[in-house]
Amino acid sequence: MSKTVTTTTSTSNATAAMVVDDTTSASPLSPSPSLDADARNGLITDVGNMLKAFIGLNFMYVAYAFSNAGLLRGAVALICITLVTEHCCMLLIQVKNNSPLALPSSPTARALPNDAALSIHDFPEKSHQQEDPEQPQAQLPHRQNVSYGDIARVVGGPTVGRIINLALILTQFGFCVGYLIFLSQTLHDMIKSTHTVKWFVLIPLPVLMILALFSSIRSLGPFSLLANFALMVGFVSVVAFLAKHFQWQPSHPPITSFPLFFGQMTAALEGIGLVVPVEASMKNPERFPFVLRVALTFLSTVLMIVGILGFASFGEGTRSIILLNFGATPVVLAVKFVLMIGILFTYPLQIVPVFHYFERSLLPHDLTAQHSDESPDESSSTVSAVLTSGLFVSDWRRIGIRALIVLSTAAVAILAGGSFGLFQSLVGSLGATILAYCAPAVLHNIAFKDELSRLARMKNYALLVFGVIGGIVGAFTSVREILEIHKGNSQPL
């Protein structure tokens, strides 16, 4: 669904200098009281789009994250991580609006390298409404087509752009591995099997192999709707169950497990890759700070409530997937089944960017350019259209690449030890910290090197150190716990 796009331009260095030290001073923090009906509807749409950039399966493991931090440390840390995430999102938008990418077409447009150039539509992540990309960009993209990778490449150079694209791919791949772990743990719990949980990863592979052969995101449209519905059912069910069965029995985890919380919450709030296209799609981009703040406030409030209720009810026995604490009543089993179906169809939507990245890197351009340009939520994306359109991969090289990628996610899921929560922590520590904290700070220092005050530069360096140290410690702790599961010293929760 297309939206009218209003472009913004960089004005002058003096104007830029006014905004670089305060990420919100240049934009209104609240909507005008005289908004008409269209403006109100547009604002609601913008907030909804922003929420979809951040909401995913994070509500399923937030209680487990709290079990690694404790109630007080977890609540304070969640607020801090939310504030840092908001600030870094603002930094990234400032960087974009201070570059030629703020213009629909710039006289300074220059050729960009075709090394796996990615558009915003390559990263559906927690939202399933992006279009499929056509081909690598040869010039600076128009404002509505700007991606995180574009910003990094234009501001920081080709090497920085490659790092950001690789971090995006790593995070996307990690989310898909997490989905396989989720499916295996939930299925293992439903049938009460005595076999090792990690081998249940192999069960959904035949279906995923078939879904991987769809060549266009458009053809996955019906599955996107089903996945969104399943996630909504799961979210409502979790909140309702926790509210009805709440009891107070929290535990007191050691401080040594806190890095797991950091990684899990960084992954839970990782949506910065979609913040740029959401801002670009807004009719009134000057309201972006307000929209971002409302969305993150709502999301962090929901995560806080679910995390505290879940952890307080189940204590040290809190599972990495909160549904696994709910027993095996017919209603709970039905909810688990619906969620499994939803995640099964979410996987192909999330793995598409990884397919395209490697296809563009390894195959001739004339082959990889054959993608549909329609979005999955258009009216033409019906089940009958999918079944009759013939939009399946036919080239054996593309089939081989996609099969290897799907098998790779399964192999990593098996090696991860069957703990959904621990692997989410690893993804958050390795990929999301780069995207959410480190890169915005570095790019902001580069873009505003002549305008930033000394204090602002030091603040950005502090964000970089925060991301690097948090990522290293979180990754080390996650790997250590996963190895303990492989050694048989602990069981996956």
N, C-alpha and C positions, 0 to 999 in steps of 0.2 A: 504494500500500500504506500503510494508516494505521498509526500507532504510538500507543501510550498516551502521553499527554502529562502530565507533572508540572509544575504551575505553580510559579513562584517569585514572591516578593513583596518589595517594598522594605520594609525594617524601620524604620530611623530614620536621621536625619542623622548620628548618631554612628557607626552602622555603616557608612554610606556613606563617611564620612571616613576610616575605617580602610582602605578598599580603593582609594581613588582614586589614591594615590601608588604603589601596587604592584599591578600588574594580575593577579598570580597569588596574592597572599597570602591571599585569601578562599576559595580553592578548593584542593582537594588536587591535587598535581601528578602523582600516581601512583595507580593503582587499589589498592584494598584487597587484601591478600594472601588474604583469606578470601572472595573472590568465588565465588558458586555458579555452576552451569553457565549458568543463564539470564542472570545478570549478565555473565558472560564473553561470551556470545553477543551480548548487547545492546551491550557495549563494542566488539566487533569490527564490529557493524553500524554503530555510530556513527562509528568510524574510517573504514569504507568509504564511508559517506555523505559524510564530510568530504573524503576523497580525491577523490570524484567532483565536488565543488564546485570543485576546483582543476585536475584533470587534463583536458587537451584535446589540441590539436595542439602544445602547448608542446615536447614532446620532438622534434618535427620540425625546429624552428628554433633550438634551444638551442646547437647546435654553431656555427651561423652567428653567434649572439650572441657566443660566445667568440671568434670570428674578428675581432670588432670591439673586443674588450677585451684579449685575450691571456690566457694561462693563469693567471698569478698575479693580475692585476687582476680577471679574470673570477671566479676562485674566491673571492677575498675579497669582491668586490661581491655575488656570489650569496648568500653567507652573511649579509652585512649586510642585503640586501633582504628575505631570509627572516625575519630577526629583527624588522625594522621592520614587516613585514606581520603577523607574529604579534602584536606589541604593539598594532597598530592594530585588529586584529580583537577583541582583548580590550577595548580602549577602547570599541568600538561596543557590545559585549554589556553592558558596565558601564552605558553610557548607557541602553540599553533597560531593564535591570533596576532602574534608578533612576527610571523613569518610570511612568505609569499603564499603559503597554503591557506591564509585567511581570505584570499581573493578567489573569485570564481575562475578567473584566468589571469595570469600575471605576465607582464612584459618581461619579467626575469625568468620565465619558464625555461627550464633546461632539460636536456635528456637525462633520464635516470637509468641506472643499470637494470638489466632485466633479470638479475640474479634472484629468482624466486620472489619477484615483486608481488606483494599481496594487497588486495583491497580490503575494505572493512567487511565486505560480505563474506570474506573467507573465515571469519571468526564468529559464528553464531553463538558459541559458548552457552550462556544460560538463557539466551533468547533464540527462538527458532524462526524469526521472521526476516532474516536477511536474504538478499538475492544471491544468485550464483554468479561468480565473476566471469567476465568475458575473456580477458587476456591481460598480460602484464602491461603496466602503464609505461608509456614512453616519455611523458611530460609530467609536470606538476599537475596533480589531479584537481578537479573542481572541488569546491568547498564541501559539497555533500558526499564526495567520494574519498575524503581524506581518511587515512588509517593511522594508527599508532606508529606502524612501521614507516609510513611516509614522513611523519613528523620527525622521527629519529634520524632518518636518512638525510632529510633536507637540513636539519639543524646540526646534527652531530657527524654527518658523513656516512659513506657506505658501510663502514665497519660497524658503527653504532646501529645502523638500520638492520644489518644482518643479525646482530646480537638480540635486538628486540624481536625480530621475526622468529628467531630460534626459540626465544623464551616463550613467545606465544604458542608456537608449535609444541614445545615441551609441556606447557600447561594444558593445552588441548588434549594431547596424547595422554597425559596423566589423568584428566577427568574421565576419559574413556576407560582407562584401566580401572579407575575407581568404580565406574558403573559395573564392570565385570565382577569386581569383588563384591559389590552390593548384591548383584544377582546370585552369586554363588553362596554368600552367607545367608541370604533370605531363603533360598531354595533348600539349603541344608537344614535350616531351622524348621521349615514347614514340614518336611518329611521325617524329621527327627532321625537323620541318618547317623550311623556310627562310623562312617568312612571319613577320611580327611577332607575338610571343607574346601581346600584349595583346588582339588580336582573337579569340583562342581563348576569351575570356570569353563570347562570344556563343553558343558551341556548346551548353552545357548549359541555356540559357535556356528553350527549349520545355518541357523536363521540369520545371524549377523553376516555370514558370508554372502547370503542371497541379497540382503539389504545393501551390502557394500557395492553391489553391481549396478545400483542406480547411478546414472551419470550426472544427474542434475538435482539440486536441492528442490526445484519445483516439483519433481516427481515424488518427493518425500512429504509434500504438504499435508495429506491426510494423517500421516504418522505424527507430524508435529502437533496437530490438533489433539490427537489421542494422548500424546505424551503430556501436553499441558493440562489436559483434563485429569489425567492420573496423578500428576503432581499436586493439583489442587485438592483432589480427594484425599491424598496422603496427608497434606498439611492440615486440613480441617479435622481429619481423624485423629492425628497426633495431639492437637490442641484440646479436642473434646475429651479424649481419653485421660490426658494428664489432669485436666480440670476436674474430672469425675473421680479419679482414683488418687488424688494428691495425698501424700503423707510426708511427714518431716523426719527424714533419716539421712541427712547428708554426712559424708565422710570428710576427712581432713587429709588430702593428698600431700605428699612431700613436695618441696619446692623444686626438686630435681626433675619432676615431670612437667613443670610449667612450660618449657620450650615446646612441648607437644601442643599445648593450647595456642601458643603463638602461631605455629604453622597452620593449625586447623582454622583459626579465626582469620588468618591472612587469606587462606583459600576460600573461606566462606564469604569474605567481603571483596574477593577479586572480581571486579567488573570493569576495571579501568580500560580494558581493550574496547569496550562498547560505549564508553562515556563520550568519546570523540564523535562517532556517528550520531549518537542521540543529540548531542549539542548542535551538530550540523543540521539536523532535521527540524529543529525548533523554529517556529515562526518568529518568536521573540527571543533570540539567544541571550539578550541581556538579562533574562530571567533565569539563566542557567544556574547561578549560585543558589537561588531559592529552591529550584527544582531538585538539585543535587542534595541539598540539606534536608528537604522533606523526605526524599526517598531513603537516604541513609538513616535518618532519625526513625522512620517507620520500621525499616529492616532491623536496625540494632535493637529497637524495642521488642520486636517479635522474637528475635534470637535470644534476648535477655530473658524474656518470659518463659520460652520453651526450655532454655538451658537451665534456668533455676528450678522450674517445676520438675523437669526430668531428673536432674541430679539430686534434688532434695528428696524425691520419691524413691529413687533406686540406689543412691549412695555409691559406694565403691563397686557395686554390681552393675552400674550403668553400662549398657552395651554401646558399641560404636554406631550401631543403627538402632535408634530408640525403639523402633517397632519390635525388635527382638525381645524387649522387656515386657511386651504386652500380653504374653501368653498365647494360647492357641484356640481361642473361642472362634465360632464360625464367622463372626463379624470381623475379627482381627485377621483371620486367614483370608477373607475376601479382600480386605484392604491391602494385605501383602501381595495378593495375586494381581490386583489392579496396578499397584506400584511397580511390580516386576514387568508387567506388560508395558507400562509407560517408559520405564528405563530401557527396556529392550528396544523401543523405537526412538528413544532419545540418542542412543549410541550412534546410529548412522548419521544423525544430524550433526553431532559433535566431531565425528571423525573426518567429515568432508574436507575441512581445511588441511588436515594432514595429508589426505590423498592428493589434493591439488598441489601442495607444496612439493611433494616428491615427484609427482608427474611432471610438473614444470621444470624441476631440476634435472630430471633424467631423460625426458622424452622430447621429441621435436615439438616446436611451438604449434605447428599446423595441426597436430593431433590433440594437444591439450586445450586448444581454443574452442573446441566443439562442446560448449556448455550452453544450457538454456539461460536466458536472462530474466526469467519470470520468477517472482518470489513465491514461496510455498503457501502463502495465505491468500493468493488470488483465487477468484471464483472458478477459474478453469482448472484448479488443482483438485479435482474430484477423484474418487476412487476409480471410476470408470475411465477417466482420462489417463490415470497412471497405468491401468491395465492395458490400454489400447495404444498408448503413445509410443511404445517401443524405445523409451529413453533408458536403455541399459548399455553398459559398457560392452563393447564387442571386440576391441583390440586386445590381443592376448597379453601384450606388455602391460597395459593398464590393469587387466585382470590380475596378472601376477603381482604387480606392485600393491594393489589393494588387498589381495589375499595375504601377502607377507606382513602388511601393516596390522591387519586384524589378528593374525597369529602372533605378532609381536606383542600386542596389548594383552593377549591371553598368557603369553609366556611371562611377561612382567607381573601380571596379576597372580600367577602361581608363585613366582619368586617372592612376592610381597608378603606371603604368609597368611593371607586370608583375613587381614584386619583392615576394614574399610577406613576406620578412623586414623590409624597410623599412616596409611598411604596418603590420605588427604593432607595430613600434616607434612609429609615429605613433599608433596606437590606444592603446597603453600610455601614451604621453606626454600625449595629450589627454584621454582619458576615465578610464583606470584610475588615474592619479595622484590625481584628484579623489576617487574612490571609496575607494582604498586608503590614502591618506596624509592628504590635506587635510581631508576631511569628518569622519573620526573624531576628529581633533585638535580641530577647531572645536566639534563637538557635545559633546565631553568637557568643554571649557572652559565651555560654556554650562550643561550639566547640573549640573556640580559647582562652579559659580562661587563658592559660599560655603564650600566645604570644601577646595578645592585649595590646597596650599602654593604659595609663590611659585616654587619650583623645578619643581614639577609643571606649573604654567602655562607657564613658560619652555620646558619640554620639549615641550609641545604646540605652542607657537609655532614651535619649531625643526622639528617634524614638518611644520607647515604650510609653512614656508619651503623645507624639503627637497623637498616635493611640487611647490610652485610653480616653483622654479628648475629642478628636474629635468625637469618637464613642459615648460617653455618651451624649454630648451636641447635636450631630446630631440626635440620637435616641429620646431624650427628645423632641426636636423641632418637629420632624416628628410625633410622637405620639400626641403631643399637637394639631398640625394642623389637623390631622385625626379626633381627638375628636371634634374639632370645626365643622367639616363637619357633624358628627353624631348629634351634637346639633342643626344643622340648622343655625349656625352663619356664615357659608361660604359655597360656592359651589365648588365642585371638578372642577379643571381646566383641 
